[in-house]
Amino acid sequence: MIKVLVADNHPIVRIGLETALKKNDIIEIIGNVSTTSELFSVLSSKQPDVVLLEMDIPEVNGITALRKLKRDYGNVKVLIYSGQPEDVYALSTLRAGASGYVSKTASIEILTGAIEKVAEGGMFITNELAQRLAFDESTNKPRKLFRKLSTREVEVLKLLSAGKRNKQVAEELNLNEKTVSTYKARLMRKLNVDNMVDMLQQAKALELY
């Protein structure tokens, strides 16, 4: 059996996943959590094969939680299961150690297939995403620019987009404020903007809000 731990802050999602995945003969849900502190508390006593992780799980942002999880529990596979745009976040989460990315719009068949593939040591992204990443999308310049950002730059932009000040971003990502200011300058340069308003408009266009 593939032991799966669900980490998602939406109760209906957790209940729905547990109900749907119970029908699968090789997947066992061993628990579900709604925050990162609950996630790491459970991981200290249980050893899932796969963590199904929501990007927007409370307390610590998803990419930071993913990094800590892979550092402290390297044998556990992480499959991101999120409502955030796939072609915006998939590369960043894969770079940070995830084994795959599944959109919440995907069917339960796709999700179970992804869990099985990741548990076996494979990587999972949808064919549609693979095709979008393979070709130059000249009609979607913002997303092309976004894919040039590092994982840390994505984290900083997401927190700034959520209205966090430099000090709050620094505290959440364990950086100093000067470093956050440096990331802001890099983001403006890479996104071809010269002020915060335009940068946050880019983030809005990319559905980071």
Buried (B, 14 or more C-beta within 10 A) or exposed (E): EBBBBBBBBBEEBBEBBBEBBEEBEEBBBBBBBBBBEBBBEBBEEEEBBBBBBBBBBEBBBBBBBBBBBBEEBEEBBBBBBBBBBBBBBBBBBBEBBBBBBBBBEBEEEBBBBBBBBBBEEEEBBBEEBEEBEEEEEEEEEBBEBBBEBBBBBBBBBBBBBBEBEBEBBBBBBEBEBEBBBEBBEBBBEBBEBEEEEEBBBBBEEBEBE
